[in-house]
């Protein structure tokens, strides 16, 4: 999936210091800079009347600095005389956040921004930014964001500031602190959780095995593409089939994520087929790469993902099983090779949701709607924004269970609040969940760990410490759209080869549990096996339950929206107080330098 272009959540009625300062401050500032950039979804070329100075306001204090000084720092790391009083704050992490340029595909940038700005969520976001940037108005913010979406240079925080037509842009630090604390809160939780998971999920156990399930199997793999037409639903479904002469075991169905296609896991399809498993990689027409990049001529759509896709995707797989069952009876190379009565569905991202829905998980539209309507939009992760498009579904109980599906494998799945605890308890098959702790698109805590804890047994959890959203994808099939347009850094290629090896071995062993070879493959479903493939960059873990030490994290993630907001607001208040203290220190330090680093602002009656 590139999973990089996010539709806004829609409500039902909408038409559509380094050493001197604690690490928490540095993490907050980096999170603020990066998340604000993502939230605005922009990269802005300097307009003819661009902002030249930045005034930071904190209570009665304010200080003006040149944006050019910040740009020079971002480019070279050198501090101008005006920035030297802030050396404790301008760390290498902050420099990186200022220098990073993230890209948004300009072909659909306007559409993304227009959808966002028209929505109630977008209006709330503009209002919040208006408070954080005193003197700005909705028109200025809209113009800046729209301009940003059309640029090809890439996104940067400093370019956002340059976009404003005034020579000086004022930023209210306290408001920015409050706003930033809610920017993709789940991702920053996952970042804090990463070292805990590395330590707590480790199991001391030696590993030995009679063979290596990551090497290609002994069978020659054949491949063929089918194009299936579901006339009742008006959907055309391309499918890549992989098989061998001596197939055995269940049929494996691969479901891609939002904005991807059926080749995302092609290396894994070939690997499984070389061990005698028949694999069908399906492409979902309402959420694939073609849909995202270039809608059909004359095709009107007001959202990047229709709520109906949460129903149609599982139905695509059920239709595929129906068609392959017929093909299995017809003369030809595939006769007798398609075990549609036993299907193991594996999906990535939105495909992970698809797999769990087919395994029995039931949508909880009422709970999802409450979550989406009560959260400030900037507080949502990209996967939260994606799941919130489902709130337009009817509130009646929705079950998409297909009894032919006997296993579910969900890789970096979009789960969040789609099912809720009761919906997940209805999963009727063994499940395997894979999570990456640096996945900022589907954050570990809320989209994988919490749902995993709510799933019934038997279940397995594969954790890639440092893994990102696309780490398991086939490097040979990453298009420029995927590799160049991600809003966050993705770990791919050689850096994550060990993770893809583990996926080959673990998924093969998991599926083989439905065959007479189950006992032979059982060693590859152990903690020792996963840890044997760990590297310093990507430590790997495999567990069947979460340790009790993670219970407090699960408790916070499971809070109802209004209680979660209360928790966040408490942190905002503490952070704002901390900011006053930090900047008072900066004022004192700069004064000792004989500098006018922080000056008392002249507040006129009625001024902000």
C-alpha positions as CSV (number, residue, x, y, z in Angstrom):
1,X,0.0,0.0,0.0
2,X,1.4,3.3,-0.3
3,X,-1.0,4.2,2.5
4,X,0.2,7.8,2.2
5,X,-2.8,9.7,1.0
6,X,-5.4,10.0,3.7
7,X,-9.1,10.7,3.3
8,X,-10.6,12.8,6.1
9,X,-12.9,11.2,8.7
10,X,-16.5,12.1,7.8
11,X,-19.3,12.5,10.2
12,X,-22.6,10.9,9.3
13,X,-24.2,14.2,8.3
14,X,-21.3,15.4,6.1
15,X,-21.6,15.2,2.3
16,X,-19.0,13.5,2.0
17,X,18.6,19.7,25.0
18,X,20.3,18.2,24.4
19,X,22.2,17.6,27.7
20,X,20.6,20.5,29.5
21,X,17.0,19.7,28.6
22,X,15.1,16.4,29.0
23,X,14.6,14.0,26.1
24,X,10.9,14.6,26.4
25,X,11.3,18.2,25.2
26,X,13.4,17.0,22.2
27,X,11.0,14.3,21.3
28,X,8.1,16.8,21.6
29,X,9.7,19.3,19.3
30,X,10.6,16.7,16.7
31,X,7.1,15.3,16.8
32,X,5.6,18.8,16.5
33,X,7.7,19.7,13.5
34,X,7.2,16.4,11.7
35,X,3.5,16.0,12.6
36,X,2.6,19.6,11.8
37,X,4.1,19.0,8.3
38,X,2.1,15.8,7.8
39,X,-1.1,17.5,9.1
40,X,-0.8,20.3,6.6
41,X,0.3,17.9,3.8
42,X,2.3,20.5,2.1
43,X,5.6,21.5,0.5
44,X,5.5,25.2,-0.4
45,X,7.7,27.1,-2.7
46,X,8.5,30.6,-1.6
47,X,5.8,33.0,-2.9
48,X,6.7,36.5,-4.0
49,X,5.6,37.9,-0.7
50,X,6.9,35.3,1.7
51,X,7.3,35.4,5.4
52,X,10.9,36.4,6.5
53,X,10.7,36.4,10.2
54,X,9.2,34.2,12.9
55,X,8.0,35.6,16.2
56,X,7.6,33.1,19.1
57,X,5.2,34.2,21.8
58,X,5.0,32.6,25.2
59,X,2.8,34.5,27.7
60,X,4.4,37.9,28.2
61,X,7.6,36.9,26.4
62,X,8.2,37.0,22.7
63,X,11.3,36.8,20.4
64,X,11.7,37.4,16.6
65,X,14.1,35.3,14.6
66,X,14.8,35.2,10.9
67,X,13.5,32.2,9.0
68,X,16.6,32.4,6.9
69,X,18.7,31.7,10.0
70,X,16.6,28.5,10.6
71,X,17.0,27.5,7.0
72,X,20.8,27.9,7.2
73,X,20.8,25.8,10.3
74,X,18.7,23.1,8.7
75,X,21.1,23.1,5.7
76,X,24.5,23.3,7.3
77,X,24.0,22.8,11.1
78,X,25.6,26.2,11.8
79,X,24.0,28.6,14.3
80,X,23.8,32.3,13.5
81,X,24.5,34.7,16.3
82,X,20.7,35.2,16.7
83,X,20.2,31.4,17.2
84,X,23.2,30.7,19.5
85,X,21.1,31.3,22.7
86,X,18.9,28.4,21.5
87,X,21.8,25.9,21.0
88,X,20.4,23.7,23.8
89,X,17.1,23.3,21.9
90,X,18.3,23.1,18.3
91,X,19.6,19.6,18.5
92,X,20.5,17.3,15.6
93,X,17.0,15.8,15.8
94,X,15.5,19.2,15.4
95,X,17.8,20.0,12.5
96,X,16.7,16.8,10.8
97,X,13.0,17.6,11.3
98,X,13.5,21.1,9.9
99,X,15.5,19.8,6.9
100,X,13.3,16.8,6.0
101,X,11.3,17.2,2.8
102,X,8.4,14.8,2.5
103,X,6.6,14.3,-0.7
104,X,2.9,14.2,-1.7
105,X,1.9,13.0,-5.1
106,X,0.9,16.3,-6.9
107,X,-1.5,14.4,-9.1
108,X,-3.9,13.9,-6.2
109,X,-2.7,16.6,-3.8
110,X,-5.5,19.0,-4.7
111,X,-8.1,16.3,-4.1
112,X,-6.7,15.4,-0.7
113,X,-6.5,19.0,0.5
114,X,-10.0,19.9,-0.9
115,X,-11.6,17.0,0.8
116,X,-9.9,17.9,4.1
117,X,-10.8,21.5,4.0
118,X,-14.4,20.9,3.1
119,X,-15.0,18.4,5.9
120,X,-16.0,19.3,9.5
121,X,-12.8,17.8,10.6
122,X,-10.9,20.1,8.3
123,X,-12.7,23.1,9.6
124,X,-11.8,22.1,13.2
125,X,-8.2,21.7,12.2
126,X,-8.1,25.2,10.5
127,X,-9.7,26.7,13.7
128,X,-7.0,25.1,15.8
129,X,-4.2,26.3,13.6
130,X,-5.8,29.8,13.6
131,X,-5.3,29.9,17.4
132,X,-1.8,28.6,17.2
133,X,-0.8,31.3,14.5
134,X,-2.4,34.5,15.8
135,X,-3.2,37.0,13.0
136,X,-3.9,34.3,10.4
137,X,-7.3,33.7,8.9
138,X,-9.0,30.8,7.3
139,X,-8.4,32.1,3.8
140,X,-4.7,32.4,4.3
141,X,-4.4,28.9,5.8
142,X,-6.5,27.5,3.0
143,X,-4.5,29.2,0.3
144,X,-1.2,28.0,1.9
145,X,-2.3,24.4,2.1
146,X,-3.8,24.3,-1.4
147,X,-0.5,25.8,-2.8
148,X,1.4,23.2,-0.9
149,X,-0.4,20.3,-2.4
150,X,0.6,21.4,-5.9
151,X,4.4,21.5,-5.3
152,X,6.8,18.8,-6.3
153,X,9.8,19.8,-4.3
154,X,8.8,18.1,-1.1
155,X,7.4,19.2,2.2
156,X,9.3,21.0,4.9
157,X,8.2,22.8,8.0
158,X,10.1,26.0,7.1
159,X,8.4,26.1,3.7
160,X,5.1,26.1,5.5
161,X,6.2,29.3,7.3
162,X,7.5,30.8,4.1
163,X,4.1,30.4,2.5
164,X,2.4,33.1,4.6
165,X,2.2,36.5,2.8
166,X,3.0,38.5,5.9
167,X,6.7,39.4,6.5
168,X,6.4,38.2,10.1
169,X,4.6,35.1,11.3
170,X,3.7,34.9,15.0
171,X,3.4,31.5,16.6
172,X,1.8,31.0,20.0
173,X,4.1,28.4,21.7
174,X,1.5,27.3,24.3
175,X,-1.1,26.7,21.7
176,X,1.3,24.8,19.5
177,X,2.3,22.7,22.4
178,X,-1.3,21.8,23.1
179,X,-1.9,21.1,19.4
180,X,1.2,19.1,18.9
181,X,0.6,16.8,21.9
182,X,-2.3,15.4,20.0
183,X,-0.6,15.0,16.6
184,X,-0.6,11.2,15.9
185,X,-0.5,10.5,19.7
186,X,-0.6,6.8,19.0
187,X,2.6,6.8,17.0
188,X,4.6,8.6,19.8
189,X,3.2,6.2,22.3
190,X,4.5,3.4,20.1
191,X,7.9,5.0,19.9
192,X,8.1,5.2,23.7
193,X,6.9,1.5,23.8
194,X,9.6,0.2,21.4
195,X,12.4,-0.4,23.9
196,X,10.0,-1.9,26.3
197,X,8.7,-4.4,23.7
198,X,12.3,-5.3,22.7
199,X,13.0,-6.2,26.3
200,X,9.7,-7.6,27.6
201,X,8.9,-9.8,24.5
202,X,12.3,-11.5,24.5
203,X,12.3,-15.2,25.5
204,X,15.5,-17.0,26.5
205,X,15.5,-20.1,24.4
206,X,17.9,-21.8,22.0
207,X,16.8,-22.7,18.5
208,X,17.8,-25.5,16.3
209,X,15.9,-26.9,13.3
210,X,16.3,-29.7,10.7
211,X,15.8,-27.4,7.7
212,X,15.5,-23.7,6.7
213,X,11.9,-22.7,5.7
214,X,13.2,-19.4,4.2
215,X,15.0,-21.1,1.3
216,X,12.9,-21.7,-1.9
217,X,11.0,-25.0,-1.8
218,X,11.5,-27.9,-4.1
219,X,8.6,-27.4,-6.4
220,X,8.5,-25.5,-9.7
221,X,6.1,-22.6,-9.5
222,X,3.6,-21.7,-12.3
223,X,1.9,-18.4,-12.5
224,X,-1.2,-17.1,-14.4
225,X,-3.3,-14.0,-14.2
226,X,-7.1,-14.2,-14.3
227,X,-9.6,-11.3,-14.6
228,X,-12.8,-12.0,-12.8
229,X,-16.0,-10.0,-13.3
230,X,-18.6,-9.7,-10.6
231,X,-21.5,-8.4,-12.6
232,X,-23.8,-8.2,-9.6
233,X,-21.5,-5.8,-7.8
234,X,-20.0,-4.2,-11.0
235,X,-16.4,-5.0,-9.9
236,X,-13.5,-6.4,-12.0
237,X,-11.0,-8.4,-10.0
238,X,-7.5,-9.2,-11.4
239,X,-6.0,-12.2,-9.7
240,X,-2.5,-13.7,-9.9
241,X,-2.4,-17.4,-9.3
242,X,0.7,-19.3,-8.2
243,X,0.8,-23.1,-8.1
244,X,2.9,-26.2,-8.5
245,X,2.3,-29.7,-9.9
246,X,1.9,-31.3,-6.5
247,X,-0.2,-28.9,-4.4
248,X,-1.3,-29.6,-0.9
249,X,-2.8,-27.7,2.0
250,X,-5.2,-24.8,2.0
251,X,-5.6,-22.1,-0.7
252,X,-3.7,-18.9,0.3
253,X,-5.4,-15.6,-0.6
254,X,-3.3,-12.4,-0.5
255,X,-5.1,-9.1,0.0
256,X,-3.2,-5.9,-0.5
257,X,-3.5,-2.6,1.4
258,X,-5.0,0.8,0.4
259,X,-3.3,2.2,-2.7
260,X,-1.3,-0.9,-3.5
261,X,-1.8,-3.8,-5.9
262,X,-1.7,-7.6,-6.0
263,X,2.2,-7.7,-6.5
264,X,2.9,-6.2,-3.0
265,X,3.7,-9.6,-1.6
266,X,4.7,-11.4,-4.8
267,X,7.9,-12.7,-3.3
268,X,6.0,-14.4,-0.6
269,X,3.4,-15.9,-3.0
270,X,6.2,-17.5,-5.0
271,X,7.9,-18.8,-1.8
272,X,4.7,-20.4,-0.5
273,X,3.9,-21.9,-3.9
274,X,7.4,-23.5,-4.0
275,X,6.3,-25.5,-0.9
276,X,3.2,-26.8,-2.6
277,X,0.6,-24.2,-1.6
278,X,-1.6,-22.6,-4.2
279,X,-1.7,-18.8,-3.8
280,X,-4.2,-16.3,-5.2
281,X,-3.2,-12.6,-5.0
282,X,-6.3,-10.6,-5.5
283,X,-6.6,-6.9,-6.5
284,X,-9.4,-4.8,-5.0
285,X,-10.6,-2.2,-7.6
286,X,-12.0,0.3,-5.1
287,X,-8.8,0.8,-3.1
288,X,-5.9,-0.2,-5.3
289,X,-3.0,1.8,-6.8
290,X,-4.9,2.5,-10.0
291,X,-7.9,3.8,-8.1
292,X,-5.8,6.1,-6.1
293,X,-3.6,7.5,-8.9
294,X,-6.1,7.9,-11.8
295,X,-9.8,7.4,-11.4
296,X,-11.7,6.2,-14.5
297,X,-12.8,9.0,-16.9
298,X,-16.1,10.5,-15.9
299,X,-15.9,8.7,-12.6
300,X,-17.1,11.0,-9.8
301,X,-15.9,10.4,-6.3
302,X,-15.7,12.7,-3.3
303,X,-13.5,10.6,-1.1
304,X,-10.4,8.6,-1.6
305,X,-12.0,5.6,0.1
306,X,-15.6,4.7,0.1
307,X,-17.2,3.4,3.3
308,X,-18.5,0.6,1.1
309,X,-15.0,-0.8,0.6
310,X,-15.0,-2.1,4.2
311,X,-17.8,-4.4,3.0
312,X,-16.8,-5.0,-0.6
313,X,-13.2,-6.1,0.1
314,X,-14.2,-9.2,2.1
315,X,-16.9,-9.9,-0.5
316,X,-14.2,-9.7,-3.2
317,X,-12.5,-12.6,-1.5
318,X,-15.7,-14.6,-1.1
319,X,-16.5,-14.1,-4.8
320,X,-13.0,-15.2,-5.7
321,X,-13.5,-18.4,-3.7
322,X,-16.7,-19.0,-5.5
323,X,-15.1,-18.6,-8.9
324,X,-12.1,-20.7,-8.1
325,X,-14.3,-23.5,-6.8
326,X,-15.9,-23.6,-10.3
327,X,-12.5,-23.5,-12.0
328,X,-11.2,-26.3,-9.8
329,X,-13.8,-28.6,-11.5
330,X,-13.0,-27.7,-15.1
331,X,-10.5,-29.4,-17.3
332,X,-7.2,-27.6,-17.4
333,X,-3.9,-27.0,-15.6
334,X,-5.7,-25.9,-12.4
335,X,-8.1,-28.7,-12.0
336,X,-7.9,-30.2,-8.5
337,X,-5.3,-27.7,-7.4
338,X,-7.6,-25.1,-5.7
339,X,-8.7,-26.1,-2.2
340,X,-11.3,-23.4,-1.8
341,X,-12.9,-25.2,1.2
342,X,-9.9,-24.3,3.2
343,X,-8.6,-20.8,2.7
344,X,-5.9,-19.0,4.6
345,X,-6.3,-15.2,4.0
346,X,-3.2,-13.0,4.4
347,X,-3.5,-9.2,4.2
348,X,-1.4,-6.2,4.6
349,X,-2.7,-3.0,6.2
350,X,-6.3,-2.6,4.9
351,X,-5.8,-6.1,3.7
352,X,-5.2,-7.2,7.3
353,X,-8.6,-5.8,8.2
354,X,-10.0,-7.8,5.2
355,X,-8.5,-11.0,6.5
356,X,-9.9,-10.5,10.0
357,X,-13.4,-9.6,8.8
358,X,-13.5,-12.9,6.8
359,X,-12.3,-14.8,9.8
360,X,-15.4,-13.5,11.8
361,X,-14.5,-10.1,13.3
362,X,-17.6,-7.9,13.2
363,X,-17.6,-4.2,12.5
364,X,-18.7,-1.9,15.3
365,X,-19.9,1.2,13.5
366,X,-21.4,2.8,16.6
367,X,-18.2,2.7,18.6
368,X,-16.1,3.8,15.6
369,X,-18.4,6.7,15.0
370,X,-18.1,7.9,18.6
371,X,-14.3,7.6,18.4
372,X,-14.0,9.5,15.1
373,X,-16.4,12.3,16.1
374,X,-14.8,13.0,19.5
375,X,-11.2,13.2,18.4
376,X,-9.5,16.3,17.1
377,X,-8.4,15.4,13.6
378,X,-4.8,16.1,14.1
379,X,-4.7,13.6,16.9
380,X,-5.5,10.8,14.6
381,X,-2.9,8.6,12.9
382,X,-3.2,8.0,9.2
383,X,-4.8,4.6,9.8
384,X,-7.3,6.3,12.1
385,X,-8.3,8.7,9.4
386,X,-8.7,5.7,7.0
387,X,-10.8,3.7,9.4
388,X,-13.0,6.7,10.1
389,X,-14.3,6.6,6.5
390,X,-16.3,3.6,7.6
391,X,-18.6,5.6,9.9
392,X,-21.0,6.1,6.9
393,X,-21.9,2.4,7.0
394,X,-25.3,1.5,8.5
395,X,-25.2,0.9,12.3
396,X,-26.7,-2.5,12.0
397,X,-24.5,-5.5,13.0
398,X,-22.2,-6.3,10.1
399,X,-20.7,-9.8,9.7
400,X,-18.6,-10.7,6.7
401,X,-17.5,-14.1,7.9
402,X,-16.8,-16.7,5.3
403,X,-16.7,-20.3,6.8
404,X,-14.2,-21.4,4.1
405,X,-11.6,-19.0,5.7
406,X,-9.8,-21.1,8.3
407,X,-6.8,-18.9,9.1
408,X,-6.1,-15.1,9.1
409,X,-2.7,-13.5,8.8
410,X,-2.7,-9.7,9.3
411,X,0.5,-7.7,8.5
412,X,0.6,-4.2,9.9
413,X,-3.2,-4.3,9.9
414,X,-5.6,-1.4,10.1
415,X,-7.7,-2.4,13.1
416,X,-8.0,0.4,15.6
417,X,-11.6,0.8,16.6
418,X,-13.1,-0.9,13.5
419,X,-14.2,-4.0,15.5
420,X,-13.9,-3.2,19.1
421,X,-13.4,-5.9,21.8
422,X,-16.7,-7.7,21.1
423,X,-16.2,-7.7,17.4
424,X,-12.7,-9.2,17.7
425,X,-13.9,-11.9,20.1
426,X,-16.0,-13.3,17.2
427,X,-12.9,-14.3,15.2
428,X,-13.3,-18.0,14.7
429,X,-9.9,-19.0,13.3
430,X,-6.3,-19.1,14.4
431,X,-4.7,-15.7,13.7
432,X,-1.2,-14.3,13.2
433,X,-0.5,-10.5,13.6
434,X,2.7,-8.7,12.5
435,X,3.6,-5.3,13.8
436,X,6.4,-2.8,13.3
437,X,7.3,-0.5,16.2
438,X,8.2,2.4,13.8
439,X,5.0,2.1,11.8
440,X,3.6,5.7,12.0
441,X,0.8,4.9,9.6
442,X,-0.8,2.0,11.6
443,X,0.7,2.6,15.0
444,X,1.6,-0.5,17.0
445,X,-0.2,0.1,20.2
446,X,-3.7,0.9,18.9
447,X,-3.8,-1.0,15.7
448,X,-2.0,-4.2,16.6
449,X,-1.1,-4.8,20.2
450,X,-4.4,-3.8,21.7
451,X,-6.4,-5.8,19.1
452,X,-4.1,-8.8,19.6
453,X,-4.9,-8.8,23.3
454,X,-8.6,-8.9,22.5
455,X,-8.4,-11.8,20.0
456,X,-9.3,-15.3,21.1
457,X,-6.7,-18.1,21.1
458,X,-4.9,-19.6,19.2
459,X,-2.9,-16.5,18.1
460,X,0.6,-15.4,17.3
461,X,2.2,-12.0,17.4
462,X,5.3,-11.1,15.4
463,X,7.0,-7.9,16.5
464,X,9.7,-6.2,14.4
465,X,11.4,-3.6,16.6
466,X,12.2,-0.8,14.2
467,X,10.0,-2.2,11.4
468,X,7.9,0.3,9.4
469,X,4.7,0.0,7.5
470,X,6.1,-1.2,4.2
471,X,9.0,-3.3,5.5
472,X,7.4,-6.6,4.5
473,X,6.6,-5.5,1.0
474,X,8.4,-6.9,-2.1
475,X,11.3,-4.5,-2.9
476,X,11.2,-5.6,-6.5
477,X,7.7,-4.3,-6.9
478,X,7.9,-0.9,-5.1
479,X,7.0,1.8,-7.6
480,X,8.2,5.4,-7.5
481,X,4.8,6.2,-6.1
482,X,5.6,4.1,-3.1
483,X,9.2,4.8,-2.5
484,X,9.1,8.5,-3.2
485,X,5.8,9.6,-1.8
486,X,5.8,8.2,1.7
487,X,5.1,10.8,4.3
488,X,7.5,9.1,6.7
489,X,10.8,7.3,6.3
490,X,10.3,3.6,5.4
491,X,12.8,0.9,6.2
492,X,13.1,-1.4,3.1
493,X,15.5,-3.4,1.1
494,X,18.5,-5.0,2.7
495,X,17.9,-3.3,6.0
496,X,14.7,-5.3,6.5
497,X,15.7,-8.5,4.7
498,X,15.6,-10.5,8.0
499,X,12.0,-9.4,8.6
500,X,10.9,-10.7,5.2
501,X,12.8,-13.9,5.8
502,X,11.0,-14.4,9.1
503,X,7.7,-13.7,7.4
504,X,8.5,-16.4,4.8
505,X,9.3,-18.9,7.5
506,X,6.6,-18.1,10.0
507,X,3.8,-17.8,7.4
508,X,4.7,-21.1,5.8
509,X,4.8,-22.8,9.2
510,X,1.5,-21.2,10.3
511,X,-0.3,-22.4,7.1
512,X,1.3,-25.8,7.3
513,X,-0.4,-26.3,10.6
514,X,-3.4,-27.3,8.5
515,X,-1.5,-30.1,6.8
516,X,0.0,-33.5,7.9
517,X,3.3,-31.7,8.1
518,X,2.2,-29.5,11.1
519,X,4.6,-31.0,13.7
520,X,7.5,-30.7,11.3
521,X,6.9,-26.9,11.0
522,X,6.0,-26.2,14.6
523,X,9.6,-25.1,15.6
524,X,9.2,-22.1,13.3
525,X,6.4,-20.8,15.4
526,X,8.5,-20.2,18.4
527,X,10.2,-17.2,20.0
528,X,13.6,-18.8,19.5
529,X,13.2,-18.9,15.8
530,X,12.2,-15.3,15.4
531,X,15.0,-14.2,17.7
532,X,17.5,-16.2,15.7
533,X,16.8,-14.0,12.7
534,X,17.2,-10.7,14.6
535,X,19.7,-8.1,13.6
536,X,21.0,-5.0,15.5
537,X,18.8,-2.9,13.2
538,X,15.6,-5.0,13.4
539,X,15.3,-7.2,16.5
540,X,12.5,-9.7,16.0
541,X,10.1,-11.3,18.5
542,X,7.4,-13.9,18.3
543,X,4.9,-14.4,21.2
544,X,1.5,-16.0,21.8
545,X,0.6,-13.5,24.6
546,X,1.5,-10.1,25.9
547,X,3.4,-9.8,29.2
548,X,1.6,-8.3,32.2
549,X,4.0,-5.4,32.2
550,X,2.2,-4.0,29.1
551,X,-1.2,-3.9,30.9
552,X,-1.0,-0.1,31.7
553,X,-0.4,0.6,28.0
554,X,-3.3,-1.5,27.0
555,X,-5.5,0.3,29.5
556,X,-4.8,3.7,28.1
557,X,-5.3,2.5,24.5
558,X,-8.7,1.0,25.4
559,X,-10.0,4.2,27.0
560,X,-13.3,5.6,25.6
561,X,-12.7,8.7,23.5
562,X,-13.8,11.2,26.2
563,X,-11.5,9.7,28.8
564,X,-8.6,9.5,26.4
565,X,-9.0,13.1,25.6
566,X,-8.9,13.9,29.3
567,X,-5.7,12.0,29.6
568,X,-4.2,13.9,26.7
569,X,-5.4,17.2,28.0
570,X,-3.7,16.6,31.3
571,X,-0.5,16.0,29.4
572,X,-1.1,19.2,27.4
573,X,-1.4,21.2,30.6
574,X,1.8,19.7,32.0
575,X,3.6,20.3,28.8
576,X,2.5,23.9,28.6
577,X,3.8,24.4,32.2
578,X,7.0,22.8,31.2
579,X,7.4,25.1,28.3
580,X,7.0,28.1,30.5
581,X,9.8,26.8,32.7
582,X,12.1,25.9,29.7
583,X,11.7,29.2,28.0
584,X,12.2,31.1,31.3
585,X,15.5,29.4,31.5
586,X,16.3,30.4,27.9
587,X,15.4,34.0,28.8
588,X,17.8,34.0,31.7
589,X,20.6,32.4,29.8
590,X,20.3,34.8,26.9
591,X,20.2,37.7,29.2
592,X,23.4,36.6,30.8
593,X,24.9,36.7,27.2
594,X,23.9,40.3,26.9
595,X,21.5,39.3,24.2
596,X,17.9,40.4,23.7
597,X,16.9,36.8,23.0
598,X,13.5,37.0,24.7
599,X,11.8,40.3,25.1
600,X,8.7,41.3,27.0
601,X,6.0,41.8,24.5
602,X,4.1,45.1,24.6
603,X,0.6,43.9,25.1
604,X,-2.1,46.5,24.1
605,X,-5.6,46.1,25.6
606,X,-7.4,43.6,23.5
607,X,-4.3,42.2,21.9
608,X,-3.8,38.4,21.7
